[in-house]
Amino acid sequence: MRYDSDIDPCCRFCAHCHQIDETEAVCKKRGVVSLDQKCFRYLYDPTKRLPAQPGYLHRGTFSAEDFSIDPES
């Protein structure tokens, strides 16, 4: 695996599987399988992984002074 080493190998991220609903996928090698299942033909496909959601700024955390540039004389 090239991107994240903490990703568990499972059919959800395999290049041979295509998801059909929330719990099942169709595998080219094994047929209908669970998304949490894995086999020795597992091939990681990074395009199937959803990246973590970015953190958002909360209103009220910053003031207008935080975004102003004071000219130094």
N, CA, C and O atoms as a MOPAC input file, in Angstrom:
PM7 MOZYME 1SCF
protein

 N      0.83600 1    -1.17900 1     0.00000 1
 C      0.00000 1     0.00000 1     0.00000 1
 C      0.87700 1     1.23800 1     0.00000 1
 O      1.91300 1     1.28900 1     0.66300 1
 N      0.46200 1     2.18600 1    -0.72100 1
 C      1.30400 1     3.35300 1    -0.92100 1
 C      0.86600 1     4.55800 1    -0.11300 1
 O      1.71300 1     5.37200 1     0.25400 1
 N     -0.41700 1     4.70900 1     0.18200 1
 C     -0.90200 1     5.95600 1     0.74400 1
 C     -1.03200 1     5.92800 1     2.26500 1
 O     -0.34400 1     6.68700 1     2.94900 1
 N     -1.88100 1     5.08800 1     2.80000 1
 C     -2.06500 1     4.99700 1     4.24200 1
 C     -1.79300 1     3.58400 1     4.69200 1
 O     -2.37400 1     2.63700 1     4.16300 1
 N     -0.92500 1     3.43500 1     5.65400 1
 C     -0.62200 1     2.10000 1     6.14000 1
 C     -1.65900 1     1.62600 1     7.15100 1
 O     -1.68300 1     0.44400 1     7.49400 1
 N     -2.51700 1     2.52600 1     7.63700 1
 C     -3.51900 1     2.12700 1     8.62200 1
 C     -4.82300 1     1.65200 1     7.98100 1
 O     -5.77900 1     1.36700 1     8.70100 1
 N     -4.89300 1     1.55800 1     6.66400 1
 C     -6.08500 1     1.06400 1     5.97900 1
 C     -6.07100 1    -0.45900 1     6.01800 1
 O     -5.11500 1    -1.09500 1     5.57500 1
 N     -7.14700 1    -1.03500 1     6.55700 1
 C     -7.25000 1    -2.48900 1     6.60200 1
 C     -7.57700 1    -3.02100 1     5.21500 1
 O     -8.45700 1    -2.48200 1     4.54500 1
 N     -6.89300 1    -4.06100 1     4.77200 1
 C     -7.22000 1    -4.63600 1     3.46700 1
 C     -8.60800 1    -5.28200 1     3.50600 1
 O     -8.83400 1    -6.23000 1     4.25800 1
 N     -9.52300 1    -4.77200 1     2.70400 1
 C    -10.86500 1    -5.34400 1     2.61000 1
 C    -11.41500 1    -5.04000 1     1.22300 1
 O    -10.86300 1    -4.22000 1     0.48900 1
 N    -12.49400 1    -5.70300 1     0.87700 1
 C    -13.06900 1    -5.57000 1    -0.46600 1
 C    -13.53700 1    -4.14600 1    -0.76400 1
 O    -13.67300 1    -3.77000 1    -1.92800 1
 N    -13.77900 1    -3.36700 1     0.26500 1
 C    -14.22500 1    -1.98000 1     0.07400 1
 C    -13.20700 1    -1.16900 1    -0.73600 1
 O    -13.59200 1    -0.27000 1    -1.48500 1
 N    -11.91400 1    -1.47800 1    -0.59300 1
 C    -10.86200 1    -0.72700 1    -1.26400 1
 C    -10.14400 1    -1.53400 1    -2.34600 1
 O     -9.10000 1    -1.10400 1    -2.83700 1
 N    -10.67500 1    -2.67500 1    -2.72100 1
 C    -10.01400 1    -3.55300 1    -3.68900 1
 C    -10.33400 1    -3.13700 1    -5.12700 1
 O    -11.45100 1    -2.71600 1    -5.42500 1
 N     -9.36500 1    -3.25700 1    -5.99200 1
 C     -9.54500 1    -2.90600 1    -7.40200 1
 C    -10.42900 1    -3.90600 1    -8.13800 1
 O    -10.97100 1    -3.58200 1    -9.19500 1
 N    -10.58500 1    -5.11700 1    -7.60200 1
 C    -11.37500 1    -6.14900 1    -8.25600 1
 C    -12.85800 1    -6.07300 1    -7.91600 1
 O    -13.66200 1    -6.76100 1    -8.54500 1
 N    -13.24500 1    -5.25000 1    -6.93000 1
 C    -14.63400 1    -5.19000 1    -6.45600 1
 C    -15.33700 1    -3.91600 1    -6.89700 1
 O    -14.72800 1    -2.86000 1    -7.07100 1
 N    -16.64900 1    -4.06100 1    -7.07000 1
 C    -17.51700 1    -2.92400 1    -7.37600 1
 C    -18.68700 1    -2.97700 1    -6.41200 1
 O    -19.42200 1    -3.96400 1    -6.37400 1
 N    -18.86000 1    -1.92200 1    -5.63300 1
 C    -19.87800 1    -1.88700 1    -4.58900 1
 C    -21.27100 1    -1.85600 1    -5.20800 1
 O    -21.51800 1    -1.09800 1    -6.14600 1
 N    -22.20000 1    -2.69500 1    -4.67500 1
 C    -23.57600 1    -2.71700 1    -5.17900 1
 C    -24.55600 1    -2.14300 1    -4.16700 1
 O    -25.61400 1    -1.64800 1    -4.55700 1
 N    -24.23500 1    -2.19600 1    -2.87500 1
 C    -25.02700 1    -1.52500 1    -1.84500 1
 C    -24.13100 1    -1.25600 1    -0.64600 1
 O    -22.90800 1    -1.33200 1    -0.76700 1
 N    -24.71400 1    -0.94200 1     0.51900 1
 C    -23.92600 1    -0.54600 1     1.68500 1
 C    -23.11000 1    -1.68600 1     2.28100 1
 O    -22.13500 1    -1.43300 1     2.98800 1
 N    -23.48400 1    -2.93100 1     2.01500 1
 C    -22.81200 1    -4.05700 1     2.67000 1
 C    -22.19600 1    -5.06200 1     1.71500 1
 O    -21.41000 1    -5.90400 1     2.14800 1
 N    -22.52700 1    -5.00500 1     0.42300 1
 C    -22.05700 1    -6.02100 1    -0.51300 1
 C    -21.39800 1    -5.41300 1    -1.74500 1
 O    -21.64400 1    -4.26400 1    -2.11100 1
 N    -20.55200 1    -6.22900 1    -2.37000 1
 C    -19.86100 1    -5.83000 1    -3.58600 1
 C    -19.78600 1    -7.03700 1    -4.51200 1
 O    -19.93800 1    -8.17900 1    -4.07700 1
 N    -19.55100 1    -6.76900 1    -5.79200 1
 C    -19.33500 1    -7.82900 1    -6.76700 1
 C    -17.84500 1    -7.84600 1    -7.08200 1
 O    -17.27600 1    -6.85200 1    -7.53300 1
 N    -17.22800 1    -8.99700 1    -6.83500 1
 C    -15.80500 1    -9.17600 1    -7.07100 1
 C    -15.61100 1    -9.92000 1    -8.38900 1
 O    -16.33100 1   -10.87700 1    -8.67600 1
 N    -14.64400 1    -9.48600 1    -9.18700 1
 C    -14.34300 1   -10.16800 1   -10.45400 1
 C    -13.82200 1   -11.57400 1   -10.21600 1
 O    -13.96400 1   -12.44600 1   -11.07300 1
 N    -13.22100 1   -11.79600 1    -9.05900 1
 C    -12.59100 1   -13.08400 1    -8.76200 1
 C    -13.49100 1   -14.02800 1    -7.96400 1
 O    -13.43600 1   -15.24200 1    -8.16300 1
 N    -14.33600 1   -13.47700 1    -7.04500 1
 C    -15.07200 1   -14.32500 1    -6.11400 1
 C    -16.57800 1   -14.19200 1    -6.17200 1
 O    -17.26700 1   -14.94600 1    -5.48400 1
 N    -17.13400 1   -13.27100 1    -6.95600 1
 C    -18.58200 1   -13.08900 1    -7.02500 1
 C    -19.06300 1   -12.07800 1    -6.00700 1
 O    -18.37100 1   -11.09800 1    -5.72900 1
 N    -20.25400 1   -12.30600 1    -5.44200 1
 C    -20.82600 1   -11.39100 1    -4.46500 1
 C    -20.15300 1   -11.63100 1    -3.11300 1
 O    -20.12500 1   -12.75400 1    -2.61000 1
 N    -19.61400 1   -10.56000 1    -2.53800 1
 C    -18.88500 1   -10.65100 1    -1.27000 1
 C    -19.29100 1    -9.49900 1    -0.36500 1
 O    -19.86800 1    -8.50900 1    -0.81600 1
 N    -18.98000 1    -9.64400 1     0.92400 1
 C    -19.18200 1    -8.57900 1     1.89300 1
 C    -18.08000 1    -7.53200 1     1.71000 1
 O    -16.96400 1    -7.87200 1     1.31600 1
 N    -18.38300 1    -6.27000 1     1.99100 1
 C    -17.37500 1    -5.21700 1     1.84400 1
 C    -16.25500 1    -5.34400 1     2.86600 1
 O    -15.16100 1    -4.82600 1     2.64000 1
 N    -16.49700 1    -6.01400 1     3.97600 1
 C    -15.47900 1    -6.16600 1     5.01200 1
 C    -14.62000 1    -7.41100 1     4.81300 1
 O    -13.65800 1    -7.62300 1     5.55200 1
 N    -14.94900 1    -8.21500 1     3.84300 1
 C    -14.20200 1    -9.44000 1     3.56500 1
 C    -12.90700 1    -9.11600 1     2.83800 1
 O    -12.77500 1    -8.04500 1     2.24400 1
 N    -11.94900 1   -10.03900 1     2.88400 1
 C    -10.71900 1    -9.86500 1     2.11700 1
 C    -10.24300 1   -11.23300 1     1.63900 1
 O    -10.62300 1   -12.26000 1     2.20200 1
 N     -9.41400 1   -11.24300 1     0.60300 1
 C     -8.84400 1   -12.49000 1     0.10600 1
 C     -7.39800 1   -12.22800 1    -0.32100 1
 O     -6.91400 1   -11.09800 1    -0.24300 1
 N     -6.72500 1   -13.26500 1    -0.76500 1
 C     -5.31300 1   -13.11300 1    -1.12900 1
 C     -5.12000 1   -12.37200 1    -2.44800 1
 O     -3.98900 1   -12.04000 1    -2.80000 1
 N     -6.19000 1   -12.10800 1    -3.18100 1
 C     -6.09300 1   -11.36200 1    -4.44200 1
 C     -6.31500 1    -9.85800 1    -4.25100 1
 O     -6.46900 1    -9.12200 1    -5.22600 1
 N     -6.33200 1    -9.41300 1    -3.02100 1
 C     -6.57600 1    -8.00600 1    -2.69900 1
 C     -5.55800 1    -7.11200 1    -3.40100 1
 O     -4.35200 1    -7.34600 1    -3.33700 1
 N     -6.07300 1    -6.08100 1    -4.07300 1
 C     -5.24400 1    -5.09800 1    -4.75300 1
 C     -5.79500 1    -3.72100 1    -4.40600 1
 O     -6.89900 1    -3.37200 1    -4.82300 1
 N     -5.04200 1    -2.94300 1    -3.65200 1
 C     -5.49600 1    -1.64600 1    -3.16800 1
 C     -5.73100 1    -0.67800 1    -4.32000 1
 O     -4.88700 1    -0.52100 1    -5.20200 1
 N     -6.90300 1    -0.02800 1    -4.29500 1
 C     -7.25300 1     0.99400 1    -5.28200 1
 C     -7.48000 1     2.30400 1    -4.52600 1
 O     -8.51500 1     2.45500 1    -3.87800 1
 N     -6.54700 1     3.25300 1    -4.59000 1
 C     -6.66400 1     4.48300 1    -3.80500 1
 C     -7.84100 1     5.36700 1    -4.20400 1
 O     -8.23400 1     6.23500 1    -3.42500 1
 N     -8.41400 1     5.17900 1    -5.38700 1
 C     -9.54400 1     6.00900 1    -5.79600 1
 C    -10.83700 1     5.61400 1    -5.09700 1
 O    -11.81100 1     6.36400 1    -5.15300 1
 N    -10.87600 1     4.46800 1    -4.44500 1
 C    -12.08500 1     4.03100 1    -3.74200 1
 C    -12.12300 1     4.50400 1    -2.29800 1
 O    -13.15200 1     4.37600 1    -1.63500 1
 N    -11.02500 1     5.04400 1    -1.80300 1
 C    -10.97500 1     5.50200 1    -0.42400 1
 C    -11.46700 1     6.93900 1    -0.35200 1
 O    -11.05900 1     7.78300 1    -1.14900 1
 N    -12.33800 1     7.21000 1     0.59500 1
 C    -12.79400 1     8.57500 1     0.82500 1
 C    -11.85600 1     9.22200 1     1.84200 1
 O    -11.65100 1     8.67500 1     2.92500 1
 N    -11.28600 1    10.37400 1     1.50700 1
 C    -10.36100 1    11.01700 1     2.45000 1
 C    -11.10400 1    11.52600 1     3.68100 1
 O    -12.31600 1    11.73500 1     3.64600 1
 N    -10.37600 1    11.71700 1     4.74500 1
 C    -10.96100 1    12.24000 1     5.97900 1
 C    -11.48900 1    13.64900 1     5.73600 1
 O    -10.92700 1    14.41300 1     4.95200 1
 N    -12.57100 1    13.97400 1     6.41800 1
 C    -13.15800 1    15.29500 1     6.28000 1
 C    -12.23300 1    16.33800 1     6.90000 1
 O    -11.68800 1    16.11000 1     7.98000 1
 N    -12.04800 1    17.47300 1     6.23500 1
 C    -11.17100 1    18.51300 1     6.79500 1
 C    -11.83700 1    19.18400 1     7.99000 1
 O    -13.06200 1    19.19500 1     8.11500 1
 N    -11.02200 1    19.72900 1     8.84600 1
 C    -11.55700 1    20.46800 1     9.98500 1
 C    -12.12500 1    21.80200 1     9.51300 1
 O    -11.62500 1    22.38900 1     8.55400 1
 N    -13.13200 1    22.26200 1    10.16400 1
 C    -13.76100 1    23.51800 1     9.76600 1
 C    -13.52300 1    24.57200 1    10.84400 1
 O    -13.38900 1    24.26000 1    12.02700 1
 N    -13.47600 1    25.81500 1    10.40600 1
 C    -13.32800 1    26.91400 1    11.34300 1
 C    -14.68300 1    27.20600 1    11.97800 1
 O    -15.70600 1    27.23600 1    11.29300 1
 N    -14.68200 1    27.41500 1    13.24800 1
 C    -15.91500 1    27.73300 1    13.95100 1
 C    -16.05800 1    29.24400 1    14.03900 1
 O    -15.08100 1    29.96300 1    14.24900 1
 N    -17.27100 1    29.70900 1    13.87700 1
 C    -17.51200 1    31.14600 1    13.97800 1
 C    -17.19000 1    31.60900 1    15.39500 1
 O    -17.44600 1    30.89900 1    16.36800 1
 N    -16.63700 1    32.78400 1    15.49200 1
 C    -16.29700 1    33.34300 1    16.79300 1
 C    -14.89900 1    32.97200 1    17.25900 1
 O    -14.44100 1    33.47400 1    18.28600 1
 N    -14.22200 1    32.11600 1    16.53800 1
 C    -12.87600 1    31.72100 1    16.93000 1
 C    -11.87500 1    32.83100 1    16.64400 1
 O    -10.93900 1    33.04000 1    17.41600 1
 N    -12.06600 1    33.54000 1    15.54200 1
 C    -11.15000 1    34.60100 1    15.14400 1
 C    -11.86600 1    35.94500 1    15.17600 1
 O    -13.08800 1    36.02000 1    15.04500 1
 N    -11.09100 1    36.98600 1    15.34900 1
 C    -11.63400 1    38.34400 1    15.31900 1
 C    -11.12600 1    39.04500 1    14.05700 1
 O    -10.29900 1    38.49700 1    13.32800 1
 N    -11.61900 1    40.24900 1    13.80600 1
 C    -11.18900 1    41.01500 1    12.64300 1
 C     -9.71800 1    41.39100 1    12.75800 1
 O     -9.04200 1    41.53300 1    11.73900 1
 N     -9.21500 1    41.55300 1    13.95800 1
 C     -7.80400 1    41.89500 1    14.15900 1
 C     -6.87500 1    40.75600 1    13.70600 1
 O     -5.73700 1    41.00300 1    13.30500 1
 N     -7.34800 1    39.54900 1    13.77100 1
 C     -6.53000 1    38.41100 1    13.32900 1
 C     -6.26000 1    38.44500 1    11.83300 1
 O     -5.28200 1    37.86100 1    11.36800 1
 N     -7.11600 1    39.12300 1    11.07300 1
 C     -6.97800 1    39.15200 1     9.62500 1
 C     -6.50900 1    40.49500 1     9.08400 1
 O     -6.46700 1    40.69200 1     7.87000 1
 N     -6.16000 1    41.41200 1     9.96500 1
 C     -5.70900 1    42.72400 1     9.51000 1
 C     -4.17900 1    42.77000 1     9.50400 1
 O     -3.50500 1    42.08900 1    10.27700 1
 N     -3.67300 1    43.59100 1     8.61100 1
 C     -2.22400 1    43.77500 1     8.50000 1
 C     -1.92700 1    45.18900 1     8.95700 1
 O     -2.40000 1    46.16000 1     8.36700 1
 N     -1.13800 1    45.29500 1    10.01500 1
 C     -0.78200 1    46.60300 1    10.54200 1
 C      0.50900 1    47.04800 1     9.88700 1
 O      1.52100 1    46.35400 1     9.98500 1
 N      0.49400 1    48.20900 1     9.21300 1
 C      1.73400 1    48.70800 1     8.61600 1
 C      2.69900 1    49.15900 1     9.71100 1
 O      2.33600 1    49.90700 1    10.62000 1
 N      3.91900 1    48.68900 1     9.59600 1
 C      4.93400 1    49.07300 1    10.57700 1
 C      5.60700 1    50.36200 1    10.10500 1
 O      5.97700 1    50.49300 1     8.93900 1
 N      5.75700 1    51.30100 1    11.02300 1
 C      6.35900 1    52.57700 1    10.67500 1
 C      7.79800 1    52.62300 1    11.05800 1
 O      8.46400 1    53.63400 1    10.83400 1

